[in-house]
Amino acid sequence: MSVLVNKDSKIIVQGFTGKEGTFHSEQMIAYGTPIVGGVTPGKGGKTHLDKPVFNTVDEAVTKTGADTSIIFVPPRFAGDAVMEAAEAGIKVIICITEGIPVQDMVKVKSYLDKFDCTLVGPNCPGVITPGEAKVGIMPGFVFKPGRIGIISKSGTLTYEAADQIVKAGLGISTALGIGGDPIIGTPTKEAVELFMNDPGTDAIVMIGEIGGNYEALASRYIKETGNKKPVVGFIAGQTAPKGRTMGHAGAIIGGDEDTAEAKMRIMAECGIHVVKSPAAIGETMVKALKGEIV
């Protein structure tokens, strides 16, 4: 089992023939990801990387049966690209683009309510089910198959967590980079729900950062639903000053629960195994699975 993507997914790339789309599509295809084509308006009918190119997502879905899309479209057009994918019937939309205006995402988020689809991102590294599908920009070699789910706001910390898990002798069911913008398609709580309901996932690594209340909402959900699976948590930005954006657009301390200290306290109160350094993720997960820590 897996979350959102697997070897049976039919994936298209929006912004397929652009520089970023080409580079990362080559990496995804080399990994074995089931990419069935791509979309670049005005280049329909051509082939790129030995895959068909279409003018619209609707045409791509009709011709290939695509159910998943990854978006490498410039910020000012990316919101429209997400909405086009949803309207065409794409079920899983993964938006890598960074710098989409917040007002665009407000519109997109509202628009998606009309459709049965899941948006991951924007400003995220994507989703990987090791050995089956890499739908994003992450280094595939770091991830080995297993039964630990990873949820992360940070791209680089996703890879660090995966490395820690693998070095501890475990593996990853799916790693889901949710993105670091103020408005994202799949907040932490919804991502946790996906893994809690996945029979192929035994435990979860939850990586957050300062700003917003996503981690607090997820932690309370985990406690309210009975702590069904062990969760190891880490919050980045423990030394960040108040009122200053740190790295991601959403990483800014605005309220009392936005600080790393407050988030770590809430997580611990909800039964999550909180680590102060990402270097402790692997060893803490091993102990949690063995029942050596409660």
N, C-alpha and C positions, 0 to 999 in steps of 0.2 A: 504494500500500500504506500501511498504518498499523499502529499498535499499540493493541490492545484495543477502540477505538471508531472508528466511521466513519459514513458516510451511510446505510449499510444496517443499522446497529444498531437494535434496537427497545427503547426505554428507558422505564422506569417510575420514578416518584419516590415513595419511601417517606417519609411525612410531608408529603405533597403539599399539603394544605390549610392547614398551619401557616404562621406568619409567614415564617420562613426559606425553607421549601419553596416558598411562593407567590412570594416576591420573586425567588429564583434560577431558578425554573421559567419565569417570565416572561422573564428574560434569556436563558435557554437556548432557549426557543421562538423568541424574536426573532432569535436567531443562526441558526436553521434546524435546530437539533438535533432528531432524529427521536424526540420524546417521544410515546408511544402511550397514556399514562394515568398514574394514580397510585394510591397506597394510603393510606387513612386509616381505621382501624377505626371502624365505626359510621356512616360516611358513604358506604358503598357504594350504587351506584345513582344517585348525583348526578353532575353534571358540574362541573368546575372548570377555568378557563382554556380552556374548550371541549374538554376532554379528560375521558374517563370516570374515575370514582373507584370503587375496589374496596375491599372490607373486608379482603381478604387478598392476599398476593403470589401464592399458588397460583391464586386466582381471576383475578388480573390476567394471569398467564402463560397460563392456559387460554383466556381471552377475546382476548388481544392477540398472543400468541406472543412476549412480551417475553423478551429474552436478557440485558439489562443493567439494573441498578438503581442509582440514586443515593439515598443515605440522608441525610435531614435529620430525625433523630429525637433527642429529648433523651438525654443521656448514659446515664441509668439504664435506658433501654429499647433503646438502640442495638445492644448486643450481641445481644439477642434478634432484632432486625430483620435483622441480618446473617445469623444462623443460619436465620431464616425464608426469606430470599431463596435461600440455598444449597439448602435443602430443597425449595424450589419449582422448582428447576432453572435458576435464573439463573446465567449463566456468568461475567459480569463484575459485581462488586459494588464500588461506589465509596462509601466512607463518609466524609462530610465532618465528622461530629460530633467535637467536641473535648471532652475531659474524661471519656472512658469509663474506668472503674476498671480498673487493670492486671489484677486478678484476673478480671474479665469477659473481657478480651482473651485471657488464658491459656486460658480455657474455649472461646472462639470459635475460636482458632487450632487447637486440638486437634480441635474439632468439624468444621472445614472439611476436615480430612484425608480425610474420608469422601466428599467430593464433588469433581467435576470443575469447579472454579470458581477464579476469581482474585479476591482481595480487594485493593483499593487503599485505603490509609488504615488506620485512621481519622486524624482531625485533619490532613486534607490538602485542597488546593485542587481536586483532581479531575484529570481527563484531558481534553486537547483535541487533536483532529486538525483543524487550521485549515481553514476552509471547508467542513467536513463535520459535525462534532459537537463541541459544548462541553458536557462532562458534569462540571460543577463550578461554582466561584465565581470563576474567573479573568476578567479583562477581555478579552473576545474580540478587541477591535480591535488589541491589541498583537501578536497572532499572525498571521503570514502563511505560506501554504503553502510548503513546500520540502523539504529532504532532511536536516535536522539534527534529531536526537532530543535531548530535554531530560529529564533525571532530576533531581529536586530534593527535598530534605527541607523546603525553605522555600517558602511560597507567594509571598511578595514577590520572592524571588530568582529564582523561576521566571519571573516577569514581566520582571524586569530582564535575565535571560539572553535571553529571547525578543526584547526590545527591542534588545539588543546584536547579536544574530544578524541581525535584520531590517535594522538600520542598516548592517551590514557588507555588505549586498547579498545575503544568504542568506535561507533560510526554514526553517520547522519542519515535520517530518513528523508528529510527535506530541510533546506535552509531558506528562510524567507526574509529578504531585506525589505522592510516596510517603508523606508525612506525617512528623511529628516526634515521635511517641510512642515509648516504649521497645519496644513490641510492635506491629508493623505487618504487614499482609498480604503486601506485595510489597517485600522489602528491596532494597537497591541492586543486589546481584549478580543477583537474578532480573530486575530491571528492565533491567539491562545486557544480559542474555541475550535478552530480547525484542527489543531494538533491534539487537543483533548479528545476529539471525536475520531481521530485516525488510529485504527487498530495496529498500524505499523510503527507507531511512536510510543515508546515507553516512558520518556522523560523529556523535559524541555529546558533549553537555555534561553533566558529572556534578557536581552541587552537593551537598555534604555539610555537616556541622557537627560540632562537638565531641560526644563521647559515643558509646559503643558501638563496634562493629567492622565495621559495614556497609561502609564505604568501603574498609577494608583487604581484606576478603573479595572485594569487587568488583574491586579493583585487581589482586589476585593472579590472579583468574579471567581478567581481560583479558590479563595477561602469559602465563599458562599456555596460553591458546587462540590465542596468536600475534599479539596486537595487530592484529586483522583490520580494525578501523576506527579512525581517529584519535579520541582522547578528550581533551577539555579539561576540567580539573578545578579546582574552587574549594572551599575549606573555610571556613565561617563560624565565628566565635568565636575568632579568633587571639589576642585579648587577654583571654579569659575566665579567671577565677581557678579554681583546682582546688577541687572539692567543692561548687560552687554551681550550681544549676539555672539555665540561661540561656534564657529564652523558652519553648522546647519542653520537655515533660516528659522527653524522652530526651536533652536537651542538658546533660549533666553529666559532668565528667571524673572517671572512677573508676579508670582504669588508665593505664599508660604509653602505650598505643596510642590512648587516647581524646582526646589533645590535638590541636589543629589542626596543630602543628608535626610531630608524629609521623605523622599522616595524610598531610600534604603530602609528607613524605619517602618514605613507602611508595608513594604514587601516582607520584611522580617515578621511583623505582626500578623501577616496573612499566611505564614508558614512557608515562605520562600527561603531557600538557602542563599543568603546574600554574600557575595565575595567583594572585597575591597579592591582587588586587582584581577584583571582578566587572566593573569598567569595562574590563578587558583581555580579556574573553571573546570578543568579536566579532573583534577584530584577530588574536588568537591562533588562532582557528578558521580564519580565512582563510589564515594562514601554514601551518597544519597541513595543510589541504587542498591547498595548492600544493606541499607537500613542502619548504617553506623552513626548517622546524624538525624535528628528529628526536629 
